[in-house]
Amino acid sequence: MFPDFSRRLPVVDPDNRELYISLGCALENLIIAAENMGYSTDVQYFPQDEPEDCIRINLKSSSSALHINQHLFKAISTRQSTRSEYDSNPVPGADLKQLENVKTSRNISIQLFTDNNKIKTLTEFVTEGNLKQYDDEKFLNELINWIRFNDAEAIKTMDGLPSRCSGNPSVPRWLGKLFLSLTVSGKSQAQIDQKRIKTSSGLALFISEKDDKQAWIETGRAFERFSLMATTLNIKNAHHNQPIEVSDLRNHLTEHLSLGSMKPQLLIRFGYAKPLPYSLRRPVNEIVTS
């Protein structure tokens, strides 16, 4: 499994940290699917006999692995990042415990926040991140290039962020760009995110012992399993990574939470909501080659 650097986002993700996290998400899906189909997996990160960065997954037929984590396997096709307001209902303690215990590596930990005061403080970090990111013209241009303002764009590229997946109407690109330039700012986005977080049941922070490529991949694996488990519990989630994408805020967040040498990697909100339209996925033959 190789990272696709042609799809990187150099402004918001200059170190490719989130790119490797996404690779970890794909890896976890592959492992869960393989086990459900009766294969045990042996994962090797960055084997030295390969000239490029990659992950090697050795599959071996195993009757004991058949149908392991079948509930997670079924959730792969229905999981989504639900970017809307939630209904504010709390998640039962037993379900919170399941979410907290989905770790795939001892190097990754998950902190759940359901206390309103702690959530309010983390929301302030998200607000500051929005203000700083939207003040950067390069960030805004990269965001606009990644948005698919209408169905035709989404179908043509089979990637990006379709407007309808964020609850927005399908419009011509020129109109979408004009609307963004006239109405969207760090302040307005911060207000939207504040409301979305306020209606959520809580926040989840993924933390790693190290801050290297393998740690990023392992973060992605842990998040994907968290998201799949949440899906089985009818719990939605969405990203609010601004405090981690802005380097000085990431340092302040680390200090605020007394993480020491550990590093925050992903900030997620979770709760209950109706699903939004699904984003499109590229055909398998565009991703898998022999």
N, C-alpha and C positions, 0 to 999 in steps of 0.2 A: 504494500500500500504506500503510494507516493503522494506527497503534498503537491498541489497544483498551484505553483507560484504565479501563473498567469491570471489567477483570480484573487490575488491578494489585494488588500486595501491599505496602501502605504501610509495614508494620513492617520487614520484612526488606529491602525495596527502596524506601526513601523517595524516592530521586532518580529512580526509574524506569530505573536503569541496566540492570538485568537484563531489564526489559521490552523495552528497545531492543536488547539483545543477542539476545533471542528473535526480534525482528523481523528481525535480520540473518540468523539461521538460516533463517527462512522465505524471505528474499530469495535466499539462496544456493541453496536447493532449487529455487526458481522459475527461476533463471538456468541451473542445470545441466539442468533438465527442458526449458527452452526451447531450449537449444543442442542437446540430444540429439534434439529434434524439428525441427531445421533453422532456428532463429531466432537471429540475433545480438542482443545486448542492449546497450542504452545506459542506464546508471543515473544518475539525478539525485537527489541528496539534498536534501530540503527546498526544492523549487522555490519561488521567491518569488511566483509567480502563484497559489499555493494558499493559502487562508486558514488551513489547519491543517497541522501537521507531517505530512509524508508522504514517501514515496519514489516517484518516477516511473520506471517501466521501459518504455522504448520497444523494441518488438520489430520486427525486420525480417527477412523471409525471406532465408535465406542457405544455399546448398547446401554451402558450405565448413564450416558449423557442424554439419551433420547428423551425429548419432551421436558428437559430441565428448564425452569423459568418460562413455562408456556404462556403464563399471563403477561410477562414482559414482552415476549415475542409477538403476541397478538396486538400489543400496544404500539409497536413500531409504526404501523401504517396509519394510526389515528393520532399520534402525538403531534402537538403543534405549540408554537409560541403564540399565546393568545394575547394580543396587544389591545386590550380594551379595559374598561372599568369592570371590577368584580362586584360581588354582592355583599361584601363585608362580613359574611358569616365566618365564624372561627372554625378551624380544622380540629376535629377531635384529637385528644392526646394520643390515642393508640395509633392514629394515622400519622401524626407528627413523628412518633417514634419509628415507624416504618420508613419514613422519608429520611430521617436522621441516620439510619443504620444501613443505607444502601452503598456504602463506600466499597470501591473496587480495589483500593490500594491503601496500605497503612500510611503512605506518605501524604494522603489527602484527607482532610477533615471538613466537616460541614457544621456550620453554626446556624441555628435557626433563631430568628428574632420575632417574637409575638407581643412583646411589651411595647405599648404605645410610645413611651418616652424614648426607648432605644430605636424604634422605627423612625421616630421624628428626627433624631440626630442623623441617622443614615440617610434620610430623605434630604437633609440639608447638604450632605455630600453630593447627592445626585443633582440637586439644584445648582450647586457651584460648578459641577462638571458640565452641565448644560450651558451655563453662561460662558464658560471658557471655550467649549467646543464650537458653539454657534458664533462666537466672535472670530473664529478662524475661517477665512474665506475658502481656503483649500479644503477644510473639513466639509463645509456646506456644499461645495462643488462635487466632492466625492459622494456625499449622501444623495444628491440629486441624480447623479449618474447611476446610482444603485437602485433607485426607485423605479418601478414599472407603473407608470401612471394610468395605463389602460390595459385591457385584456390582450389586445394585439401585440403590445410590447412584451407582455409576460409570455405569451405563446411563442413569440419569435426567439427570445433569449432562454426561456425555461430556467431562469434564475432571478436573482434580485429580490426586491421587496415589493410585491404588488400592492397598490394603494388599497385595494379592497380587503387585503389581509390585515390592515390597520383600521378598518372600519370607514375608509374614505371612498368617495365615488370614483368610478372609472371616467377619466377625462383625457383629452388630447395632451400630449407632452407639453406643448407651448403654454397651455392653460395651467397645467399643474406646476410648471416652473414659475409662472407668473404669480400664482397663488402663494407658493412657498416664499418667494422673494418679498411679497407684500405683507404676509401675515405671520410667517414663522420666524421666531427669534429665540435666543436663549431663554429670555423671560417667559415667552408664551409656551415653549416646550417644557420649561420647568414647572409651570402651572399645571400643564396636562399631566406630567409625571407625578406631581404631588397628589393630584386627585386620584390617579390610578393606584398609587401606593396606599393612599388612605383607605381605599375600598378593598384592599387585599387583606388576606388573612395573616400574612407575615412575610418576612424576607429570609432568604437563605444565602449565606456567604460560603463560597468554596475556597479553602485555604490549602496551600501546599507547603511542604517543608523546604523545597528548593524552588528555584525559578529558572529552570532550563527546559529544553524541548521535551524531555521525557516527562517532567512534572506537568507541562502544559497538556500533553496527550493524556496523562492519567487524570487530570482535571476534567477533560472532555469525557472520558469514560465514566467518571463519577457523576457528572452532571447528566449524561444521557440516561444512566440507570435511575437517577433521581427523577428525571422527567418521565420516564416510562412507568416507574412506580406510581408517580402522581397521576398519570393518565388512568391507570387501573383503579385508582381511588376517586376518579372524576374530578381531580384537582388540576386546575390550569396553572400555567406559569409563563413568565416573560422576563426578559433581561433588562437590567438597569446598570450597565457596566461603566457608566461615565466616571465614577470615582476611581476606577481602576485603569481606564484608558488614558486619563490625564495623570502624568507621572508624579507631579508634586502632590496631587490629591491622594494618590495611592500611598505615598509616604505618610501623609497626615492620617489616612485611614488606618494604616498599620500601627501608628503611634497611638491613635485614639482607642483602638481595640487591644492594645498591649500585646501585639502578636510577636514581638521580638524579631527573630530572624525568619519567621514564617511569612509567606506572601499571600495576600488576597488575590484571587484569580477571577472569580465571577460573582456578581451580585444578582440574585433572582428574586422576584416577588411571586407569591403563589396564593391561590384562593379559588373561589368558585365563580364560574361564568359560563355563558353559552359559547359554543365554539364559533369562530369566525371562518370565512372562506379559507380554504387551504392554498398555500403557495404551490406552484408547479414544480415538478422534479424532472430533471433531464433523463432521457432514456438510459437504461442500464448499459447499452452498447457504446454510449458516449463516455462512460466512466470506467467500465471494466474492459480490458483488452487481454488478448491471449498472446 
